Amino acid sequence: MSVSAPAAPEVTQVVRVKTAAYDRQMLKPRILHFGFGAFARAFLCSILDETLDQAGPGEAADWGLVAVRLNSGAEELTALDATDRRFWVAAADDAGIAARRIDCLVATCHPARDGLPALFGHFVHPDLSIISLTITEKGYCSRSGALDTAHPGIVADLASPRQPGTAIGVIVEGLRLRRDSGLPGVTLLPLDNLPHNGAVSRATVVSYARALDEQLAEWIARHCTFPSTMVDRIVPALDEPSKQLLREIGSDDINGIVCEPFRQWVIEDDFVAGRPDFVRAGAQFVADVAPFEAMKLRMLNGSHSFLAYLGALAGKATISDCMADPLFVAAAGRLMMSEQAPTLSGLQGIDLKAYSDELLARFSNSRLKHRTTQIANDGSQKLPQRLLASIRWHVEAGTPFPLLTQAVAGWMAYVRGEDEAGQAVPVNDPLAPRFAAIIAATSDGPDYVSGMLGLSEVFPPELAADAWFRPAVSDSYCRLRAQGVRAALTDLLS
């Protein structure tokens, strides 16, 4: 099968620069955001900034944001403070760059730098309306959509709830202080790639609170809301090529970020204490996010993981490198349309073939150096929603899923820590010690696959034992190790 990679347009030097028109002095600390990394800067902050700019006459353009990091990142927040909490977001593709200076931050906070009392002080500010989250899948300390009470961070926080270390523990303690101060509830707004992320947020927060205080749990359940959201924007980590791109707009901003122009935000409209009119910046409010969420997780994120693991094993540094290879383009396109799209429902009016083609074009953006090894991080947290949910659908339907199986086999090969040329690849995953133990205890082949399928945190026992799935993964893995990525994909596409 011969499929050409999408043609990349000539790189131009078209540069558009925008600064905020709203009055920054009007901003109040109305949004408290946890996990202020690259995605929060490029997605939430840019949408909020544009929303503030579009406020009509008489509307309150006062939705300021407080940026919080709990673990690493104190130095980054201090660097933001040094620039009056302003930074640049450059949306770049092969047609040019559209840069915007972000002005919506009103404060930063890190408990290691400022102390927990300072952090909890933001919870009891009377203007606080929304607590937003980009803490990655693992930050919710959940398992199968519920609080993982065996999680070491949760165990430690429940033993010392006034000195929490997890985002869940901090949020519940902050809400306790807010309740005790006689203040109203707030909206908790997750922006992470979790199915039903609002329901997961509610389950983990309320369950943790219930383990401490039944009345607190009831107050949170009654007075706070947890809308689900679907977010979409490709935001690579800031590396040297990205810094060079920022210089193209005349900025040496160490706080800046580079992303793709495309973005999409679908939000369940369930806000207890008001919200910005994000529609002004392109957001969509709906009654049910689930169909959009499944489409994005399986079509975009699933194919991203497929390309990340198999591409990294084949020595491809970035997603655009994968898209320069017709074999990977063909494989990703078939994965989306033949194995992911059939699992989706409730998307009336959505052309999935057009969506797939758009994704392939976005992946081909040569201005974004989105590293395969970055996407490969935390695979144990990502596989269930990106790949395994679709595999379970096919198992129940009795339909084939060879590319999904190859993606799972690619993950198993990747976490051994070497590509096909014997070069080390980073294995950043909460279960990395478990992987190492399985590698040490098994021979490389069906025995290793069997050990990995025993990870109940990743594979539901009934799927791991399935008479179709289990041998299919083992065969795919052995073929991949024996033939290499290119030969394995060629066989699947022929």
C-alpha positions in Angstrom: 0.0 0.0 0.0 1.5 3.3 -1.0 0.3 6.5 0.6 2.1 9.8 0.4 2.8 12.0 3.4 0.9 15.2 3.4 2.8 17.8 1.6 4.3 20.5 3.8 3.8 24.0 2.6 6.9 26.2 2.2 7.8 27.8 5.5 7.2 31.5 5.4 8.1 34.3 7.6 4.5 35.6 8.1 4.4 36.9 11.7 1.4 38.4 13.5 1.8 39.8 17.0 -1.1 40.7 19.3 -1.2 42.3 22.8 -4.1 42.5 25.1 -6.5 45.4 24.9 -8.3 44.9 28.2 -7.5 46.7 31.4 -5.2 44.5 33.4 -5.8 46.5 36.6 -9.4 45.2 36.6 -8.3 41.5 37.1 -9.2 39.6 40.2 -8.0 36.2 41.4 -11.0 34.4 40.1 -9.4 31.2 38.7 -6.9 29.1 40.7 -5.0 26.9 38.3 -3.1 23.8 39.4 -0.4 22.3 37.1 0.8 25.5 35.3 2.9 23.9 32.6 3.2 24.3 28.9 -0.4 23.2 28.1 -2.0 25.6 30.6 0.0 28.5 29.1 -0.8 27.7 25.5 -4.4 26.6 26.0 -6.3 28.0 29.0 -4.4 31.2 29.3 -4.6 32.1 25.6 -8.4 31.4 25.5 -8.9 33.3 28.7 -6.8 36.2 27.4 -8.8 36.4 24.2 -12.1 36.1 26.1 -11.2 39.1 28.2 -10.3 41.0 25.1 -13.7 40.3 23.6 -15.8 41.4 26.6 -18.7 43.6 25.6 -19.6 47.0 27.1 -20.6 46.6 30.7 -19.3 43.1 31.0 -16.9 42.3 33.8 -13.5 41.6 32.3 -12.0 40.7 35.7 -11.2 37.0 35.3 -7.6 36.9 36.5 -5.7 33.6 37.0 -3.4 32.4 39.8 -0.8 30.0 38.6 0.1 27.1 41.0 2.7 24.4 40.8 2.9 21.8 43.6 6.1 19.8 42.8 8.7 21.1 40.3 8.5 24.5 38.6 9.1 26.9 41.5 11.9 28.5 39.4 9.6 28.9 36.4 7.0 30.7 38.5 9.7 33.0 39.9 10.8 33.8 36.4 7.2 34.6 35.5 7.0 37.0 38.5 10.2 38.7 37.2 8.4 39.6 33.9 5.3 40.9 35.7 3.6 37.5 35.0 3.5 38.2 31.2 4.6 35.7 28.6 4.3 34.9 24.9 2.4 32.2 23.2 3.4 31.6 19.6 1.0 29.5 17.5 3.2 28.3 14.6 2.8 26.2 11.5 4.3 26.0 8.0 2.4 29.1 7.0 3.8 31.4 9.7 3.5 32.5 13.4 0.7 34.2 15.3 2.0 35.4 18.6 0.1 36.7 21.6 1.3 38.2 24.8 -0.6 36.8 27.7 -1.6 39.3 30.5 -4.2 37.4 32.5 -2.0 36.1 35.4 -2.5 38.0 38.6 -0.3 35.9 40.9 1.9 32.7 41.2 2.2 30.3 44.1 4.3 27.3 45.0 4.2 25.7 48.4 7.9 25.0 48.5 8.6 28.7 47.8 5.7 30.4 49.5 4.5 27.9 52.1 1.2 26.1 52.3 -0.6 28.9 54.2 0.0 31.2 51.2 -1.5 28.6 48.9 -4.5 28.0 51.1 -5.0 31.7 51.3 -6.0 31.7 47.7 -8.9 29.2 48.5 -10.5 31.6 50.9 -10.4 34.7 48.6 -14.0 35.8 48.1 -13.5 36.3 44.4 -12.4 32.7 43.7 -14.9 31.0 41.4 -13.1 28.3 39.5 -10.3 25.8 40.4 -8.9 24.5 37.1 -6.5 21.5 36.6 -3.9 20.3 34.2 -2.2 17.9 36.5 -1.9 15.0 34.0 -3.7 11.7 34.3 -1.6 10.5 37.2 -2.3 13.7 39.2 -5.9 12.6 40.0 -4.6 9.5 42.0 -7.4 7.5 40.5 -7.9 3.9 39.5 -10.8 2.9 37.3 -12.4 6.3 37.8 -12.3 6.1 41.6 -9.9 7.3 44.3 -6.9 5.0 44.6 -6.8 4.7 48.4 -3.6 2.7 48.1 -1.8 5.5 46.3 1.3 6.5 48.4 0.5 10.2 48.1 -3.1 9.7 49.2 -2.1 7.4 52.1 0.4 10.1 53.3 -2.2 12.9 52.9 -4.9 11.1 54.8 -2.4 10.6 57.6 -1.6 14.3 57.6 -4.4 16.1 56.0 -3.3 19.6 57.1 0.0 19.1 55.2 -1.1 17.6 51.9 1.2 16.9 49.0 -1.1 15.7 46.3 -3.4 18.0 44.3 -6.4 16.1 45.6 -5.3 16.5 49.2 -4.6 20.2 48.7 -7.9 20.9 47.0 -9.9 19.2 49.7 -8.0 21.0 52.5 -8.5 24.3 50.6 -12.3 23.6 50.2 -12.5 22.7 54.0 -11.0 26.1 54.8 -13.4 27.8 52.3 -16.4 26.1 53.9 -15.2 27.0 57.4 -14.9 30.6 56.3 -18.5 30.7 55.3 -17.7 31.1 51.6 -19.7 29.5 48.8 -18.7 26.6 46.6 -16.7 26.8 43.4 -16.4 24.9 40.1 -13.6 22.4 39.7 -12.7 22.4 36.0 -10.3 19.6 34.8 -8.5 20.0 31.5 -6.7 16.6 31.3 -7.1 13.7 28.9 -9.3 11.5 31.1 -12.6 10.0 30.0 -15.3 11.7 32.0 -12.7 13.9 33.7 -15.4 15.8 35.6 -16.8 12.7 37.1 -13.3 11.4 37.9 -12.5 14.7 39.6 -15.7 14.6 41.6 -15.2 11.0 42.6 -11.6 11.5 43.8 -12.2 14.8 45.6 -15.5 13.7 47.4 -14.1 10.2 48.3 -11.0 11.7 49.8 -13.1 14.2 51.7 -15.4 11.4 52.9 -12.4 9.5 54.3 -11.7 12.5 56.5 -15.1 14.1 57.3 -18.5 13.0 56.0 -20.0 16.5 56.5 -17.2 18.0 54.4 -17.8 15.5 51.6 -21.5 16.4 51.6 -20.7 20.1 51.5 -18.4 19.6 48.5 -20.9 17.4 46.7 -23.7 19.9 47.3 -22.0 23.2 46.7 -19.3 22.5 44.1 -19.6 21.4 40.5 -17.3 19.3 38.3 -18.0 19.8 34.6 -16.3 17.5 32.1 -14.3 19.0 29.3 -12.5 18.0 26.1 -9.4 19.9 25.3 -7.3 19.8 22.1 -4.1 21.6 21.2 -0.7 20.2 20.4 1.8 21.8 22.8 5.4 20.4 22.7 7.8 21.0 25.5 9.9 24.2 25.0 13.2 23.2 23.5 15.9 25.0 21.6 14.1 25.0 18.2 11.0 26.4 20.0 13.2 29.1 21.6 14.6 30.0 18.2 11.0 30.3 16.9 10.2 32.7 19.7 13.2 34.8 18.7 11.6 35.1 15.2 8.9 37.3 16.9 11.6 39.3 18.5 11.3 37.7 21.9 13.8 36.0 24.2 11.0 35.2 26.6 12.2 32.3 28.8 8.5 31.9 29.9 7.2 31.7 26.4 5.6 28.6 24.7 5.1 27.4 21.2 2.1 25.5 20.0 0.0 24.7 17.0 -2.7 27.2 15.8 -5.5 24.7 16.1 -7.4 24.4 19.4 -10.7 23.0 20.5 -12.5 23.2 23.9 -15.8 21.5 24.5 -17.2 22.1 28.0 -20.2 20.8 30.0 -22.0 23.9 31.0 -22.2 23.3 34.8 -20.6 26.3 36.7 -21.8 27.1 40.2 -20.1 30.5 40.6 -20.1 32.0 37.1 -17.6 31.7 34.3 -16.0 33.7 31.6 -17.8 33.6 28.2 -15.2 31.3 26.7 -17.4 31.1 23.6 -16.0 34.4 22.5 -12.6 32.6 22.0 -14.1 29.6 20.3 -15.1 27.3 23.1 -18.2 25.2 22.8 -20.6 24.6 25.7 -22.6 21.4 25.5 -24.8 19.2 27.7 -22.7 16.0 27.1 -19.0 16.1 26.4 -18.5 12.3 26.2 -18.8 11.8 22.4 -16.3 14.6 21.7 -14.1 13.3 24.5 -14.0 9.8 23.0 -13.4 11.1 19.5 -10.3 13.1 20.6 -8.9 10.4 23.0 -9.1 7.7 20.4 -8.5 9.4 17.1 -5.9 12.0 18.1 -4.4 10.7 21.4 -4.6 7.1 20.4 -2.8 7.7 17.1 -0.3 10.0 18.8 0.6 7.1 21.2 0.8 4.7 18.3 3.2 7.1 16.5 5.1 7.9 19.6 6.0 4.3 20.6 6.6 2.9 17.2 8.2 6.0 15.9 10.6 6.2 18.9 11.5 2.6 18.4 12.3 3.3 14.8 14.5 6.2 15.7 12.1 9.0 14.7 12.6 12.0 17.0 9.4 13.9 16.4 5.8 13.3 15.2 6.6 15.4 12.1 9.4 13.0 11.4 6.9 10.2 11.4 4.7 12.1 9.1 7.5 12.5 6.6 7.5 8.7 6.2 4.6 7.5 4.0 4.5 4.2 5.9 3.7 5.9 9.2 1.2 8.2 7.5 -0.7 5.2 6.0 -0.6 3.3 9.3 -1.9 6.2 11.4 -4.6 6.9 8.9 -5.8 3.3 8.8 -5.7 3.1 12.6 -7.9 6.1 12.9 -10.5 5.2 10.2 -10.5 1.4 10.4 -10.1 0.7 14.1 -10.8 3.9 16.1 -13.6 5.6 14.2 -16.0 2.5 14.3 -15.9 2.6 18.1 -17.4 6.1 18.2 -21.0 7.1 18.5 -23.2 10.2 19.2 -21.3 12.4 16.8 -24.1 13.4 14.4 -22.8 15.9 11.9 -19.1 15.1 12.4 -17.2 13.9 9.4 -14.6 11.5 10.9 -12.7 11.1 7.6 -12.3 14.9 7.4 -11.3 14.9 11.1 -8.7 12.1 10.4 -7.3 14.0 7.5 -7.1 17.2 9.6 -5.2 15.3 12.3 -2.6 14.0 9.8 -2.1 17.5 8.5 -1.6 18.8 12.1 0.8 16.0 12.9 2.8 17.1 9.8 3.5 20.6 11.1 7.2 20.9 10.8 7.4 24.0 13.1 6.4 21.9 16.1 9.1 19.6 17.3 6.8 17.4 19.3 9.1 14.6 20.5 7.9 11.1 20.4 9.6 10.4 23.7 7.6 13.2 25.3 4.3 11.8 24.2 5.5 8.3 25.3 5.6 9.5 29.0 3.2 7.9 31.5 1.9 5.3 29.1 0.5 3.2 31.8 -1.9 6.0 32.6 -2.8 6.7 28.9 -3.2 3.3 27.3 -6.6 2.4 29.0 -8.5 5.4 27.4 -6.4 5.8 24.2 -6.1 2.2 23.1 -7.7 -0.4 25.4 -11.2 1.1 25.4 -11.3 0.6 21.6 -9.8 -2.8 21.9 -12.5 -3.9 24.3 -15.1 -2.6 21.9 -13.7 -4.7 19.1 -13.4 -7.8 21.3 -17.1 -7.4 22.2 -18.0 -6.7 18.5 -15.9 -9.6 17.2 -14.0 -7.3 14.7 -10.3 -7.2 14.1 -7.9 -4.6 15.6 -4.3 -5.4 14.4 -3.0 -1.9 14.5 -4.3 -1.2 18.0 -2.6 -4.5 19.1 0.6 -3.3 17.4 0.4 -0.1 19.4 0.1 -2.0 22.7 3.0 -4.2 21.6 5.0 -1.0 20.7 4.4 0.3 24.2 5.7 -3.0 25.7 8.8 -2.8 23.6 9.4 0.9 24.3 9.3 0.6 28.1 12.2 -1.9 27.9 14.2 1.4 27.5 16.0 0.9 24.1 15.1 1.6 20.5 15.8 -0.8 17.6 19.3 0.6 17.3 20.1 -0.1 20.9 19.9 3.6 21.9 18.4 4.4 25.3 14.9 5.9 25.4 13.5 7.5 28.5 10.9 5.6 30.5 9.1 8.1 32.6 6.1 6.3 34.1 4.7 5.8 37.6 5.0 2.0 37.0 8.6 2.1 35.8 9.9 0.1 38.8 7.3 -2.6 38.0 8.4 -2.7 34.3 12.0 -3.2 35.4 11.0 -6.0 37.7 9.1 -7.8 34.9 12.0 -7.3 32.5 14.4 -8.8 35.1 12.1 -11.8 35.8 11.1 -12.8 32.3 12.6 -13.8 29.0 12.0 -11.4 26.1 9.0 -12.8 24.3 5.7 -14.3 25.3 6.9 -14.6 28.9 7.5 -10.9 29.0 4.2 -10.1 27.4 2.4 -12.3 30.0 4.1 -10.4 32.8 3.1 -7.0 31.4 -0.5 -8.2 30.9 -0.5 -9.0 34.6 -0.4 -5.2 35.4 -3.9 -4.8 36.6 -3.4 -1.0 36.8 -3.3 -1.0 33.0 -5.1 -4.1 31.7 -8.5 -5.2 33.2 -8.1 -8.8 34.2 -10.9 -9.9 31.8 -9.2 -8.2 28.9 -5.7 -9.6 29.8 -7.2 -13.1 29.9 -9.2 -12.7 26.7 -8.7 -15.6 24.3 -8.4 -13.2 21.3 -6.5 -10.3 22.7 -3.9 -12.1 24.7 -2.4 -14.2 21.9 -2.8 -11.3 19.5 -0.6 -9.0 21.6 2.0 -11.7 22.1 2.1 -12.4 18.4 2.4 -8.6 17.6 5.1 -8.2 20.1 7.2 -11.1 18.9 6.8 -10.0 15.3 7.9 -6.5 16.2 11.0 -7.7 18.1 11.9 -10.1 15.3 11.2 -8.0 12.2 11.4 -4.4 13.4 8.9 -1.6 13.2 9.0 -1.0 9.4 8.5 -4.7 8.5 5.8 -5.2 11.1 3.8 -2.2 9.8 4.3 -3.2 6.2 2.9 -6.6 6.9 -0.1 -5.1 8.6 -0.8 -2.7 5.7 -0.3 -5.2 2.9 
